[in-house]
Amino acid sequence: MASANQAAREPDQRRTIFILDDDQDVRRLLETKLSHHFQVATFENPSALVDACSRCIPDVILLDVKMPNIDGFEVLSLLRRHLITSSIPVISMSADPSLDFDRRAHELGAIGYLRKPFQMDRLHLDIQTILESTHERIASHDHRVVFEVHFNNVKRAAAAHSLIEASLNEFSKVVYLGWSRGDDFLKEKENEWIESEKLIYLHVKPALMLKFPYLQDLSPVIQDLVELVDLNGYRTHLIFDEIRNIFNVYDHERYLTRAYMMRDLLSYTFDRVTFLSTLPSDRKHTAFIQKIARVFTQRESI
């Protein structure tokens, strides 16, 4: 067991929840029950919530959508559009038993719905389950091709750093294709891995987004990549960050064809390929990204 001094030095690893409800008794009850499992802050009005989010981004917002003095659905719509809060998952809450509330909240961007009165003994588990649903991982049957979808850029970047470190325990080299400049993305330890040539970071130019749909043959692009990283004799893991940047949701047929071509070439060239993506805010875009994921992993039937 950790000593009190150790506990004081260690950062709090609990997820952070912000709760917006105009009922003081509900706020106190939720804070009491959830504080054992999460870091909790409660708010009575939306402006205070948004102001707090500008200083500390929570992992999730719990929002009562049926408040007597505030239109909760209007608040939900505001949170999904606001620059500060648009990337924060929102779970809606209501005592209304009708499915219309659930459906409307879902349409406005809520990731889940909790109905009052809560089952307090398992409320934290319900919240954890909803949060975990914001991360989707699809793998091919042989696990050589993986597609991960994360709720926002913060979660995706954190997953990318963890994946790089874990991969170096299994593979000789990791090749990372990223849209950010290396100086903006890489951590100190990752720069050390670059120096030792265990990690190869390649900055993908935005021009690829324009060229990609017109490439009839992707093999020269892949060959250029192979020559850059010197794969001979090394077990190599390719990580392609924010793959959705090169796919256009409005041209399904053309881009699905490119996805098949890219899958075959990359899986033949590398020992493992992982594609990372954030979850699009538009549900039509989300459905297309899920289709791309199934193409890459050859799990079209899922």
C-alpha positions in Angstrom: 0.0 0.0 0.0 1.3 3.5 -0.9 2.2 5.8 2.0 0.5 9.1 2.5 3.5 10.9 1.2 3.6 8.8 -1.9 -0.1 9.3 -2.5 0.4 13.1 -2.2 3.2 13.1 -4.8 1.4 10.9 -7.3 -1.0 12.7 -9.8 -4.7 11.9 -9.5 -5.4 9.4 -12.4 -9.2 9.6 -12.0 -11.2 10.9 -15.0 -12.7 14.4 -14.5 -16.4 14.9 -14.7 -18.2 18.3 -14.9 -21.9 18.2 -14.0 -24.4 20.8 -15.1 -27.7 20.7 -13.2 -29.8 23.5 -11.7 -31.0 21.3 -8.8 -28.6 21.8 -5.9 -29.6 18.5 -4.2 -28.9 16.6 -7.4 -25.5 18.2 -7.8 -24.6 17.4 -4.2 -25.8 13.8 -4.5 -23.9 13.2 -7.7 -20.7 14.8 -6.4 -20.9 12.7 -3.2 -21.5 9.4 -5.1 -19.1 9.9 -8.0 -16.2 11.5 -6.2 -14.9 8.1 -5.1 -14.4 7.2 -8.8 -13.9 10.5 -10.6 -12.7 14.0 -10.0 -16.0 15.9 -9.9 -16.9 19.6 -10.3 -20.6 20.8 -10.4 -22.1 23.8 -12.0 -25.5 25.6 -11.9 -25.3 27.5 -15.1 -23.8 26.9 -18.6 -21.5 30.0 -18.6 -19.7 28.9 -15.4 -19.3 25.4 -17.0 -17.8 26.8 -20.2 -15.5 29.1 -18.2 -14.2 26.1 -16.2 -13.7 24.1 -19.4 -11.4 26.9 -20.7 -9.1 26.3 -17.7 -9.4 22.5 -17.4 -10.8 20.1 -20.1 -12.9 17.4 -18.4 -13.2 13.9 -19.7 -16.9 14.2 -19.9 -19.8 16.5 -19.1 -23.0 15.3 -17.5 -25.9 17.5 -18.6 -29.5 17.6 -17.3 -31.5 18.3 -20.5 -34.8 18.9 -18.6 -34.2 21.8 -16.2 -37.1 24.1 -15.2 -35.2 27.3 -15.8 -32.8 26.3 -18.6 -33.4 24.6 -22.0 -31.0 21.7 -21.6 -31.2 20.8 -25.3 -30.2 24.3 -26.3 -27.3 24.0 -23.9 -26.3 20.7 -25.4 -26.4 22.3 -28.9 -24.2 25.1 -27.6 -21.7 22.8 -26.1 -21.3 20.8 -29.3 -20.8 24.0 -31.3 -18.6 26.0 -28.9 -14.9 26.1 -29.7 -13.9 25.2 -26.1 -16.4 22.4 -25.5 -17.0 20.9 -28.9 -14.5 18.1 -28.4 -15.7 17.1 -24.9 -18.1 14.1 -24.7 -21.5 15.0 -23.2 -23.8 12.5 -21.5 -27.4 13.8 -21.1 -29.5 13.1 -18.1 -33.3 13.4 -17.6 -36.2 12.0 -15.6 -38.4 11.9 -18.7 -39.0 8.3 -19.7 -39.9 9.1 -23.3 -37.6 7.9 -26.1 -37.9 11.3 -27.7 -35.6 12.8 -25.1 -33.0 10.1 -25.8 -33.3 10.4 -29.5 -33.1 14.2 -29.5 -30.1 14.3 -27.2 -28.4 11.7 -29.5 -29.1 13.8 -32.6 -27.6 16.9 -30.9 -24.4 15.0 -30.2 -24.7 13.4 -26.8 -22.7 10.2 -26.5 -25.1 8.6 -24.0 -28.2 9.0 -21.9 -28.8 8.4 -18.2 -32.3 8.2 -16.9 -33.3 9.5 -13.5 -33.7 8.2 -10.8 -30.2 6.8 -11.1 -29.1 3.4 -9.8 -26.6 5.0 -7.6 -24.6 1.8 -6.8 -23.7 1.4 -10.4 -23.9 4.9 -11.8 -20.1 5.1 -12.1 -20.0 1.9 -14.1 -22.7 3.2 -16.5 -20.6 6.3 -17.1 -17.5 4.3 -17.6 -19.3 2.1 -20.1 -20.6 5.1 -22.1 -17.1 6.7 -22.1 -15.5 3.5 -23.4 -17.9 3.5 -26.3 -16.2 6.6 -27.6 -13.2 4.5 -28.5 -13.6 1.9 -31.2 -10.9 -0.6 -32.1 -11.2 -2.9 -35.1 -8.5 -5.4 -35.9 -8.0 -7.8 -38.8 -8.3 -11.5 -37.9 -4.5 -11.9 -37.8 -4.2 -8.5 -35.9 -1.7 -7.2 -38.5 -4.0 -4.3 -39.4 -5.7 -2.2 -36.7 -8.0 0.8 -37.0 -8.7 2.9 -33.9 -11.2 5.7 -33.6 -10.9 8.2 -30.7 -13.4 10.8 -29.5 -11.1 13.8 -29.9 -7.6 14.9 -30.7 -6.4 14.8 -27.1 -7.4 11.1 -26.7 -6.0 10.3 -30.2 -2.7 11.9 -29.4 -2.4 10.2 -26.0 -3.1 6.8 -27.7 -0.5 7.5 -30.3 2.2 8.2 -27.8 1.3 5.1 -25.8 1.2 3.0 -29.0 4.7 4.1 -30.1 6.2 3.1 -26.8 4.4 -0.2 -26.6 5.3 -1.1 -30.2 9.0 -0.6 -29.6 8.9 -3.5 -27.1 7.7 -5.7 -30.0 9.1 -4.4 -33.2 12.6 -3.3 -34.3 11.3 -0.1 -35.8 8.2 2.1 -35.7 7.4 4.3 -38.6 5.0 7.2 -37.7 3.2 9.2 -40.4 1.9 12.4 -38.8 0.3 15.6 -39.9 2.0 17.8 -37.2 5.7 18.9 -37.4 7.9 16.6 -35.3 8.9 19.4 -33.0 5.2 20.0 -32.1 4.4 16.3 -31.6 7.4 14.4 -30.3 8.2 14.0 -26.6 11.8 13.9 -25.3 11.9 10.1 -25.1 10.6 9.8 -28.6 13.4 12.1 -29.9 15.9 9.8 -28.3 14.3 6.8 -30.1 14.6 8.8 -33.4 18.3 9.4 -32.6 18.8 5.6 -32.2 16.7 5.0 -35.4 14.1 2.9 -33.6 11.5 5.5 -34.4 11.1 7.2 -37.8 8.8 10.2 -37.8 7.6 11.4 -41.2 5.7 14.6 -41.6 2.8 14.1 -44.1 2.3 17.2 -46.2 -1.2 18.6 -46.6 -0.8 18.3 -50.4 -1.4 14.6 -50.1 -5.1 15.3 -49.3 -5.4 17.0 -52.7 -3.4 14.4 -54.7 -4.7 11.2 -53.1 -8.0 10.9 -55.0 -6.3 11.2 -58.3 -3.5 8.6 -57.8 -4.2 5.7 -60.0 -1.4 3.6 -58.6 -0.3 4.0 -55.0 2.7 1.6 -55.3 5.3 4.4 -56.2 4.2 6.3 -53.0 4.7 3.2 -50.9 8.0 2.4 -52.6 9.2 5.9 -51.8 8.3 5.4 -48.2 10.1 2.0 -48.0 13.3 3.6 -49.5 13.1 6.4 -46.9 12.9 4.2 -43.9 15.2 1.2 -44.9 13.0 -1.7 -43.8 15.4 -4.5 -44.9 15.4 -7.2 -42.2 13.5 -5.2 -39.6 10.1 -6.0 -38.1 8.3 -2.7 -38.5 5.1 -1.2 -37.3 3.6 1.6 -39.4 1.3 4.0 -37.5 -0.7 6.3 -39.8 -2.2 9.2 -37.8 -5.5 10.8 -38.6 -6.1 8.7 -41.7 -9.4 10.4 -42.3 -7.6 13.5 -43.6 -7.1 11.8 -47.0 -10.6 10.4 -47.3 -13.6 12.4 -48.6 -17.0 11.4 -47.3 -18.7 12.9 -50.3 -17.1 10.5 -52.8 -17.5 7.0 -51.4 -16.8 4.9 -54.4 -13.5 6.5 -55.4 -12.2 6.6 -51.8 -13.2 3.1 -51.0 -11.3 1.9 -54.0 -8.2 3.8 -52.7 -8.7 2.2 -49.3 -8.5 -1.3 -50.8 -5.4 -0.4 -52.7 -3.7 1.1 -49.6 -4.6 -1.8 -47.4 -3.1 -4.4 -49.7 0.1 -2.4 -50.3 0.7 -1.4 -46.7 -0.1 -4.8 -45.1 2.2 -6.5 -47.6 5.1 -4.0 -46.8 4.8 -3.7 -43.0 4.5 -6.3 -40.3 1.7 -4.3 -38.6 -0.2 -1.3 -39.7 -2.3 0.9 -37.3 -4.5 3.7 -38.5 -5.6 6.3 -36.0 -8.6 8.6 -36.4 -10.7 11.0 -34.4 -14.5 10.6 -34.4 -16.1 13.0 -36.8 -18.8 15.3 -35.4 -21.1 14.6 -38.3 -22.8 11.2 -38.1 -22.7 10.7 -41.8 -18.9 11.1 -41.7 -18.7 8.7 -38.8 -20.5 6.0 -40.8 -18.1 6.4 -43.7 -15.0 6.2 -41.4 -16.4 3.0 -39.9 -16.8 1.6 -43.4 -13.2 2.6 -44.2 -12.1 0.9 -41.0 -13.8 -2.4 -42.0 -12.2 -2.2 -45.4 -8.7 -1.8 -44.0 -9.2 -4.6 -41.5 -11.1 -6.9 -43.9 -13.9 -7.0 -41.4 -16.6 -5.8 -43.8 -19.2 -8.0 -42.3 -19.0 -6.3 -38.8 
